[in-house]
Amino acid sequence: MSRPVSEEEYKKKLFNRVHQWIRGEADPYMGNIETREQQERVLNKNVLARYKEDQEQVIKEVFDKEHNRFYKFFYRFYKATAVICCVVLVLLLLITVSYLPPVGNPGNPANNEVVEKYIEDAVKDTGAVNIVTGMILDYRAFDTFGESNVLFVATCTVLILMRDDKKKEQKTVPVKKQYEPKSDSILQKITALLFPIIVIFGIYVVLNGHLSPGGGFSGGAIIGAALILYTNAYGFEKTQKFFTEKTYKWVSFCALTFYCLAKSYSFYTGAHHLESGIPLGTAGDIISSGLILPLNICVGLVVACTMYAFYTLFKKGGF
């Protein structure tokens, strides 16, 4: 049978002390450790001179490429490894080429079965009149998604290498005048006339990529060229009113995410021989070919944003 414990005895128990320490009510080390007031360290001239001498000695020993044995070994090893890798790569390529069928041999196949499949069944399988677009955004849509991601990653890499770092509070500062083009009334008048025409033509190329030559890559390049033309005529400050770094990030993120989700669903249903439920429509209509039309739009947006991003990064190190 337990007996009642007094408050003073309870406070001395290990469980209560640990419980107070966990809740931050008590510090078991408070009053049990000898502490001294921290004093500012004052270095005399001899100590500073010795410290500087040691620092110079370390720098000399570490970064002396002529007398440092480790540096000499590393550079020799690096050069030898580079030569060996290049020689191995060249040999592998030469061996691969040696196994290719000779040009002009009458025994070579006239048509590849993959090419025959694309030509005969592309319209039926994809609903796209343009066989090339059907191949790129349906049969080989996974490769195209990788190419779009390459553009995005390339922009991120250029942004890391060439970004003009600024503090967060300086991001709202107007663009420096040295980056702005000189005011040219002739260029501005011509741009005001051509800019909407070029953008509309780029949109037409994107939307008709499954019906005629064109698509997301070529249409996006046209729209990106229009943005660059507008920036050269009116300057970055005016372009930033409708296209900023945040615009680029959100457009690229949404386009790549939709592409990934849409084709993941398509790949999943196709791999399991299931009906996707996405109608192909009537071949030749603008609203047809299933997912190819929205995927063309996504690719066009990524390409257009990437072109303008490259221009701004090379021009002034940011948006």
C-alpha positions in Angstrom: 0.0 0.0 0.0 1.4 3.4 -1.0 1.9 6.2 1.4 1.3 9.9 0.7 4.4 11.9 -0.2 5.0 15.4 0.9 5.6 18.2 -1.6 9.2 18.7 -0.6 9.9 15.0 -0.9 8.2 14.9 -4.3 10.3 17.8 -5.6 13.4 15.8 -4.8 12.4 12.7 -6.8 14.2 12.0 -10.0 11.0 11.8 -12.1 9.8 15.2 -11.1 13.2 16.8 -11.8 13.4 15.2 -15.2 9.8 16.3 -15.9 10.6 19.9 -15.0 13.8 19.8 -17.1 11.8 18.5 -20.2 9.2 21.3 -19.8 11.9 23.9 -19.3 10.9 24.8 -15.8 14.2 23.9 -14.2 17.8 23.6 -15.3 19.7 20.8 -13.4 23.0 22.5 -14.2 22.0 25.9 -12.8 24.0 26.6 -9.7 26.0 23.4 -10.0 28.7 24.5 -12.5 31.3 27.2 -11.9 30.9 29.9 -14.5 33.1 32.9 -15.2 32.2 36.1 -16.9 33.5 36.0 -20.5 36.1 38.6 -21.2 37.1 40.2 -24.5 40.2 38.7 -25.9 42.9 41.2 -26.7 45.7 40.1 -29.1 49.0 41.9 -29.0 51.0 42.7 -32.0 53.3 39.7 -31.6 50.4 37.3 -31.6 48.8 38.9 -34.6 52.1 38.9 -36.5 52.6 35.2 -35.8 49.0 34.4 -36.8 49.5 36.3 -40.1 52.8 34.5 -40.7 51.1 31.1 -40.1 48.3 32.0 -42.4 50.7 32.9 -45.2 52.7 29.7 -44.7 49.5 27.6 -45.0 48.5 29.4 -48.2 52.0 29.0 -49.6 52.1 25.3 -48.8 48.6 24.5 -50.0 48.4 26.6 -53.1 52.0 26.3 -54.3 51.4 24.3 -57.5 55.0 24.2 -58.5 56.3 22.6 -55.3 53.2 20.9 -53.9 53.5 17.2 -54.5 49.8 16.6 -54.1 48.9 19.2 -56.8 51.5 17.8 -59.2 50.1 14.3 -58.7 46.5 15.5 -59.1 47.1 17.4 -62.3 49.0 14.5 -63.8 46.3 12.0 -62.8 43.6 14.4 -64.1 45.2 14.7 -67.5 45.9 11.0 -67.8 42.3 10.1 -66.8 40.9 12.6 -69.4 43.0 11.1 -72.2 42.1 7.5 -71.2 38.4 8.4 -71.1 38.5 10.1 -74.5 40.4 7.1 -76.0 37.9 4.6 -74.6 35.0 6.7 -75.9 36.5 6.9 -79.4 37.2 3.2 -79.4 33.6 2.4 -78.3 32.2 4.6 -81.1 34.5 3.1 -83.7 33.5 -0.4 -82.7 29.8 0.5 -82.8 30.2 2.0 -86.3 32.0 -1.1 -87.5 28.9 -3.2 -86.7 26.6 -0.9 -88.8 25.5 -2.4 -92.2 27.6 -1.0 -95.1 26.2 1.8 -97.2 24.8 0.6 -100.5 24.6 -3.1 -99.6 21.6 -4.6 -101.4 20.9 -6.8 -98.4 20.2 -3.8 -96.2 16.5 -3.4 -95.2 14.7 -0.9 -97.3 12.3 0.2 -94.5 12.5 -0.1 -90.8 9.4 -1.6 -89.2 9.2 1.3 -86.7 9.0 3.8 -89.6 6.4 1.7 -91.3 4.3 1.7 -88.2 4.5 5.5 -87.9 3.5 6.0 -91.5 0.7 3.5 -91.6 -0.9 3.8 -88.2 -0.1 7.4 -87.0 -3.4 9.0 -87.9 -5.4 6.1 -86.5 -3.4 5.8 -83.3 -2.9 9.6 -82.5 -5.5 11.4 -84.5 -2.8 13.9 -85.8 -2.6 14.6 -89.5 1.0 15.7 -89.0 2.8 12.4 -88.5 5.9 14.0 -87.1 3.8 15.7 -84.3 2.0 12.5 -83.6 5.4 10.7 -83.3 7.0 13.4 -81.1 4.0 13.9 -78.7 2.5 10.5 -78.6 4.8 7.6 -79.6 7.9 9.4 -78.2 6.2 11.8 -75.8 8.5 10.7 -72.9 11.5 11.9 -74.9 9.9 15.2 -75.6 9.1 15.7 -71.9 12.8 15.1 -71.2 13.8 17.7 -73.9 11.4 20.2 -72.3 13.0 19.5 -68.9 16.4 20.0 -70.4 15.4 23.5 -71.4 14.2 24.3 -67.9 17.3 22.8 -66.3 19.5 24.7 -68.8 17.8 28.0 -67.7 18.3 27.2 -64.1 22.0 26.4 -64.7 22.5 29.7 -66.6 20.6 31.5 -63.8 23.0 30.0 -61.2 26.1 30.9 -63.2 25.2 34.4 -64.4 22.7 35.7 -61.9 23.4 39.2 -60.6 22.9 38.5 -56.9 21.0 41.2 -55.1 19.5 41.5 -51.7 15.8 40.9 -51.3 15.0 44.5 -50.5 16.7 45.6 -53.7 14.6 43.4 -56.0 12.0 46.2 -56.4 14.6 48.7 -57.6 14.0 49.7 -61.2 16.2 48.3 -63.9 19.5 50.1 -64.3 19.7 52.4 -67.3 22.8 50.7 -68.6 20.7 47.6 -69.5 18.0 49.6 -71.2 18.2 50.0 -75.0 18.5 53.4 -76.6 15.2 54.9 -77.5 14.6 54.3 -81.2 11.3 55.6 -82.5 11.6 53.7 -85.8 12.2 50.4 -84.1 9.4 51.0 -81.6 6.9 51.9 -84.3 7.8 48.7 -86.3 7.7 46.6 -83.2 4.3 48.0 -82.3 3.1 46.8 -85.7 4.9 43.4 -85.9 4.8 42.3 -82.2 1.1 41.2 -82.2 1.4 39.7 -85.7 4.4 37.6 -84.6 2.7 36.5 -81.4 -0.5 35.5 -83.2 1.5 33.6 -85.9 3.4 31.8 -83.1 0.1 30.8 -81.4 -1.2 29.7 -84.8 1.9 27.5 -85.3 1.4 26.0 -81.9 -2.3 25.3 -82.2 -2.0 23.8 -85.7 1.0 21.6 -84.9 -1.1 18.4 -85.2 -2.5 19.5 -88.6 0.4 21.1 -90.4 4.1 21.6 -90.1 4.9 23.3 -86.8 4.1 22.6 -83.2 5.2 23.6 -79.7 9.0 24.0 -80.4 8.7 26.1 -83.5 5.7 28.1 -82.3 7.3 28.7 -78.9 10.5 29.9 -80.7 8.5 32.4 -82.6 6.8 33.8 -79.5 10.1 33.9 -77.7 11.6 35.9 -80.6 8.7 38.3 -80.4 9.3 38.9 -76.6 13.0 39.5 -77.4 12.1 42.0 -80.1 9.7 43.8 -77.8 12.4 44.1 -75.1 15.0 45.5 -77.5 12.5 48.1 -78.6 10.9 49.2 -75.3 13.3 47.9 -72.7 13.2 45.6 -69.7 11.3 47.9 -67.5 8.3 47.9 -69.7 8.5 44.2 -70.5 8.5 43.4 -66.7 5.0 44.8 -66.5 3.7 41.6 -68.0 6.6 39.1 -67.9 8.7 38.8 -64.7 10.7 36.0 -63.1 7.6 34.9 -61.2 5.7 34.6 -64.5 8.5 32.4 -66.0 8.6 30.2 -63.0 4.9 29.6 -62.8 4.4 29.2 -66.5 7.2 26.6 -66.8 6.1 24.8 -63.6 2.5 24.5 -64.6 3.3 23.5 -68.2 5.8 20.8 -67.2 3.6 19.5 -64.4 0.6 19.2 -66.7 2.7 17.5 -69.3 4.0 15.0 -66.8 0.6 14.2 -65.3 -1.1 13.9 -68.6 1.4 11.6 -70.2 1.8 9.6 -67.0 -1.9 8.8 -67.2 -1.6 8.0 -70.9 1.4 5.8 -70.3 -0.3 4.0 -67.4 -3.5 3.2 -69.4 -1.5 2.2 -72.4 0.8 -0.1 -70.5 -2.2 -1.9 -68.9 -4.2 -2.0 -72.2 -7.0 0.2 -70.7 -9.1 2.8 -72.5 -7.8 6.3 -71.6 -11.2 7.9 -72.2 -9.6 10.8 -74.1 -11.3 11.1 -77.5 -9.1 11.5 -80.5 -11.8 13.5 -82.4 -12.0 13.8 -86.1 -8.6 13.9 -87.9 -8.2 17.3 -89.5 -10.2 19.3 -86.9 -8.6 21.9 -84.7 -9.9 20.1 -81.6 -8.6 16.6 -82.2 -5.7 14.3 -81.6 -6.4 13.8 -77.9 -3.6 15.1 -75.7 -1.4 16.3 -78.5 -3.0 19.8 -78.7 -2.6 20.7 -75.0 0.9 19.1 -74.9 1.9 21.3 -77.9 0.7 24.3 -75.9 2.8 23.3 -72.9 5.9 22.8 -75.0 5.4 26.1 -76.7 5.1 27.9 -73.4 8.2 26.3 -72.1 10.2 27.1 -75.2 9.0 30.7 -75.4 9.8 31.4 -71.7 13.2 29.7 -72.0 14.3 31.8 -75.0 13.4 35.0 -73.3 15.0 33.8 -70.0 18.2 33.1 -71.8 18.2 36.5 -73.4 17.6 38.4 -70.1 20.2 36.3 -68.2 22.9 36.8 -70.8 22.0 40.5 -71.1 21.8 41.6 -67.4 22.1 38.5 -65.2 18.4 38.3 -64.3 14.8 39.2 -65.1 
